[in-house]
């Protein structure tokens, strides 16, 4: 991989999706681009990179591949359990119809939003209708999420044997989530540096371990958009040590990493 080709990819990631990419991480670039190269008929990731400046479709496919797809079922499980048991019912009580809209941002292959759907199936919160939404930059990841088919390795990361038996069925050498749970989620491709206001507002926005992968400019824009799209009295859940410095928000004491928007 030539330095010029890597620089082009770095700039494309920042310009088109706000992704922060270190050009020195050649191994990471090659590892994530190799599947795209094979799919598109190139002999190597280097050959693919060389073509990018003259092909916008390939460029965007490469940008999507560089976004992190790390996720797992019930990641930080206590956080999700507390969100479901305490925060969601409290938000529902403040809504005239008790309805709650939940959006998973940067959902990757869907494990996080499906974790919440499993909690709903196991212990329905005292609410009205619960609507689940999920979005990601990558269309191929969304296709995987819609199908709800996972490898043995993926289901072993975070799922108990009880949940695996209850919510999945064997599909050849893989596991597919039950149809009724898959059908609860509405999927959409979304780029955090584009205007997302047409998606509406949400009572709970789950955007964990996504913002830190953006450039400073993109992170500020995405954070402002997510804050605006959090309904009054709603909750924006970030990951780990991710901070939120937006007027009108305060840390939610019960849920680690969560911030509540003033009603």
C-alpha positions as CSV (number, residue, x, y, z in Angstrom):
1,X,0.0,0.0,0.0
2,X,1.4,3.3,-1.0
3,X,1.4,6.3,1.4
4,X,-0.6,8.3,-1.1
5,X,-3.3,5.6,-1.4
6,X,-3.6,5.4,2.4
7,X,-3.8,9.2,2.6
8,X,-6.6,9.2,0.1
9,X,-8.6,6.6,2.1
10,X,-8.0,8.5,5.3
11,X,-9.4,11.7,3.7
12,X,-12.3,9.9,2.2
13,X,-13.2,8.4,5.5
14,X,-13.2,11.8,7.2
15,X,-15.0,13.6,4.3
16,X,-17.7,11.1,3.6
17,X,-18.5,9.6,7.1
18,X,-16.5,11.6,9.6
19,X,-14.4,8.5,10.5
20,X,-11.1,8.9,12.2
21,X,-8.5,6.6,10.6
22,X,-4.7,6.4,11.3
23,X,-2.8,6.0,8.1
24,X,0.0,4.2,10.0
25,X,-2.3,1.3,10.8
26,X,-1.6,-0.5,7.6
27,X,-2.6,-3.9,9.1
28,X,-6.0,-2.6,10.1
29,X,-6.6,-1.1,6.7
30,X,-5.6,-4.2,4.9
31,X,-7.6,-6.5,7.2
32,X,-10.8,-4.5,6.7
33,X,-10.4,-3.9,3.0
34,X,-9.4,-7.4,2.0
35,X,-13.1,-8.7,2.0
36,X,-14.1,-5.8,-0.1
37,X,-11.3,-6.5,-2.5
38,X,-12.2,-10.1,-2.9
39,X,-15.9,-9.3,-3.3
40,X,-15.0,-6.7,-6.1
41,X,-12.7,-9.0,-7.9
42,X,-9.3,-7.5,-6.9
43,X,-6.3,-9.5,-6.1
44,X,-5.4,-7.6,-3.0
45,X,-6.4,-4.6,-0.8
46,X,-3.6,-2.6,-2.4
47,X,-5.1,-3.1,-5.9
48,X,-8.4,-1.9,-4.6
49,X,-6.9,1.1,-2.9
50,X,-5.2,2.1,-6.2
51,X,-8.6,2.3,-7.9
52,X,-10.4,4.4,-5.3
53,X,-9.7,7.9,-6.7
54,X,-11.5,7.1,-9.9
55,X,-14.4,5.1,-8.5
56,X,-16.8,6.7,-6.0
57,X,-18.8,3.5,-5.5
58,X,-15.7,1.6,-4.5
59,X,-14.6,4.5,-2.4
60,X,-17.8,4.5,-0.4
61,X,-17.7,0.7,0.0
62,X,-14.2,1.0,1.4
63,X,-15.2,3.8,3.8
64,X,-18.0,1.7,5.1
65,X,-15.6,-1.2,5.7
66,X,-13.4,1.0,7.8
67,X,-16.1,1.8,10.3
68,X,-15.8,-0.3,13.5
69,X,-18.2,-3.2,13.6
70,X,-17.4,-4.4,17.1
71,X,-20.4,-5.4,19.1
72,X,-21.8,-8.3,21.0
73,X,-25.0,-9.4,22.8
74,X,-25.6,-7.8,26.2
75,X,-22.3,-5.8,26.1
76,X,-22.2,-4.1,29.5
77,X,-25.2,-6.2,30.4
78,X,-25.9,-4.5,33.7
79,X,-26.2,-1.1,31.9
80,X,-28.8,-2.5,29.5
81,X,-30.7,-4.3,32.3
82,X,-30.9,-1.1,34.3
83,X,-31.9,0.9,31.3
84,X,-34.8,-1.6,30.7
85,X,-35.9,-2.1,34.3
86,X,-35.7,1.5,35.5
87,X,-35.2,4.2,32.8
88,X,-37.6,2.9,30.2
89,X,-40.6,2.6,32.5
90,X,-39.9,6.0,34.0
91,X,-39.8,7.6,30.5
92,X,-43.0,5.8,29.6
93,X,-44.8,7.1,32.7
94,X,-44.2,10.6,31.4
95,X,-45.6,9.9,27.9
96,X,-49.4,10.4,27.4
97,X,-49.7,7.1,25.6
98,X,-46.9,5.3,27.4
99,X,-45.1,4.7,24.1
100,X,-41.3,4.6,23.9
101,X,-39.2,4.9,20.8
102,X,-35.7,3.4,21.1
103,X,-32.9,3.9,18.5
104,X,-29.6,2.0,18.4
105,X,-27.1,4.2,16.5
106,X,-24.1,2.4,14.8
107,X,-25.9,-0.9,15.4
108,X,-23.4,-3.0,13.3
109,X,-24.8,-6.5,13.0
110,X,-27.6,-5.8,15.4
111,X,-26.7,-7.5,18.7
112,X,-27.4,-4.5,20.9
113,X,-30.9,-3.7,19.7
114,X,-31.7,-7.4,19.7
115,X,-30.5,-7.6,23.3
116,X,-33.1,-5.0,24.2
117,X,-35.8,-6.8,22.2
118,X,-35.0,-10.0,24.2
119,X,-35.4,-8.1,27.4
120,X,-38.8,-6.9,26.2
121,X,-39.8,-10.5,25.4
122,X,-38.6,-11.8,28.8
123,X,-39.9,-9.0,31.0
124,X,-42.1,-6.5,29.2
125,X,-41.6,-3.1,30.8
126,X,-44.7,-1.4,32.1
127,X,-45.2,0.8,29.1
128,X,-47.3,1.3,26.1
129,X,-45.9,0.2,22.7
130,X,-42.2,0.0,22.5
131,X,-40.7,0.7,19.0
132,X,-37.2,-0.5,18.2
133,X,-35.1,1.3,15.5
134,X,-31.5,0.7,14.4
135,X,-29.1,2.2,12.0
136,X,-25.6,1.9,10.6
137,X,-23.4,3.4,8.0
138,X,-22.8,0.0,6.3
139,X,-25.5,-1.5,4.2
140,X,-23.9,-5.0,4.4
141,X,-23.9,-4.9,8.1
142,X,-27.6,-3.9,8.1
143,X,-28.3,-6.9,5.8
144,X,-26.7,-9.2,8.4
145,X,-28.6,-7.5,11.2
146,X,-32.0,-7.9,9.4
147,X,-31.3,-11.6,8.8
148,X,-30.4,-12.1,12.5
149,X,-28.0,-15.0,11.7
150,X,-24.9,-15.4,13.9
151,X,-22.0,-17.8,14.3
152,X,-21.3,-19.9,17.3
153,X,-18.6,-17.5,18.4
154,X,-21.0,-14.5,18.2
155,X,-23.8,-16.1,20.2
156,X,-21.3,-17.2,22.9
157,X,-20.2,-13.6,23.4
158,X,-22.8,-12.4,25.9
159,X,-25.6,-14.9,25.6
160,X,-26.5,-17.4,28.2
161,X,-27.5,-20.9,27.3
162,X,-31.0,-20.2,28.5
163,X,-31.3,-17.2,26.1
164,X,-29.8,-19.1,23.2
165,X,-32.4,-21.9,23.6
166,X,-35.3,-19.5,24.1
167,X,-34.7,-17.0,21.4
168,X,-32.7,-18.8,18.6
169,X,-33.0,-21.7,16.3
170,X,-30.3,-23.7,14.7
171,X,-29.7,-22.8,11.0
172,X,-27.1,-25.2,9.6
173,X,-24.0,-24.4,11.6
174,X,-25.3,-21.0,12.7
175,X,-28.1,-19.6,14.9
176,X,-31.0,-17.4,13.8
177,X,-32.9,-15.1,16.1
178,X,-36.6,-15.8,16.3
179,X,-38.7,-14.2,13.6
180,X,-41.0,-12.3,16.1
181,X,-38.0,-10.5,17.5
182,X,-36.4,-9.8,14.2
183,X,-39.7,-8.2,13.0
184,X,-39.8,-5.8,15.9
185,X,-36.8,-3.8,14.7
186,X,-37.0,-1.2,11.9
187,X,-33.6,-0.8,10.1
188,X,-32.2,2.2,8.3
189,X,-28.9,3.2,6.8
190,X,-27.7,6.5,8.4
191,X,-24.5,8.5,8.1
192,X,-23.9,10.5,11.3
193,X,-22.4,13.5,9.3
194,X,-25.5,13.9,7.2
195,X,-28.8,15.5,8.3
196,X,-30.7,13.0,10.3
197,X,-33.6,15.3,11.5
198,X,-36.1,13.6,9.2
199,X,-35.8,10.4,11.4
200,X,-37.7,12.3,14.1
201,X,-37.2,12.2,17.8
202,X,-36.6,9.3,20.2
203,X,-37.2,8.6,23.8
204,X,-34.0,6.5,24.2
205,X,-31.0,6.8,21.9
206,X,-28.3,4.2,22.3
207,X,-25.0,5.3,20.8
208,X,-22.2,3.4,22.5
209,X,-18.6,3.3,21.5
210,X,-19.4,5.1,18.2
211,X,-18.5,8.8,18.7
212,X,-14.9,8.1,19.7
213,X,-14.3,6.7,16.2
214,X,-15.1,10.1,14.6
215,X,-13.0,13.1,13.9
216,X,-13.4,16.0,16.2
217,X,-15.5,17.9,13.8
218,X,-17.7,15.0,13.0
219,X,-18.1,14.0,16.6
220,X,-19.3,17.5,17.5
221,X,-21.8,17.5,14.7
222,X,-23.1,14.0,15.4
223,X,-23.4,14.7,19.2
224,X,-25.4,17.9,18.5
225,X,-27.7,16.0,16.2
226,X,-28.3,13.2,18.6
227,X,-28.9,15.7,21.4
228,X,-31.5,17.5,19.3
229,X,-33.2,14.2,18.4
230,X,-33.5,13.1,22.1
231,X,-37.1,13.8,23.1
232,X,-37.6,16.1,26.2
233,X,-37.4,13.8,29.2
234,X,-35.6,11.2,27.1
235,X,-32.2,9.6,27.5
236,X,-29.0,9.5,25.4
237,X,-26.9,6.5,26.3
238,X,-23.1,6.6,25.4
239,X,-20.4,4.1,26.0
240,X,-17.8,3.8,28.7
241,X,-16.1,7.1,29.4
242,X,-17.7,8.9,26.5
243,X,-18.8,12.3,27.7
244,X,-21.7,14.6,26.7
245,X,-21.3,18.4,27.1
246,X,-24.6,19.6,25.8
247,X,-26.9,22.2,27.4
248,X,-30.0,20.8,28.8
249,X,-28.6,17.3,29.6
250,X,-27.6,15.9,33.0
251,X,-26.1,12.5,33.9
252,X,-28.8,9.8,34.6
253,X,-27.8,8.4,38.0
254,X,-29.3,5.0,37.5
255,X,-27.7,4.1,34.1
256,X,-24.0,4.4,33.7
257,X,-23.1,6.5,30.6
258,X,-26.6,7.8,30.2
259,X,-27.7,11.5,30.0
260,X,-31.2,12.7,30.5
261,X,-32.6,15.6,28.5
262,X,-34.6,18.2,30.5
263,X,-38.3,17.8,30.1
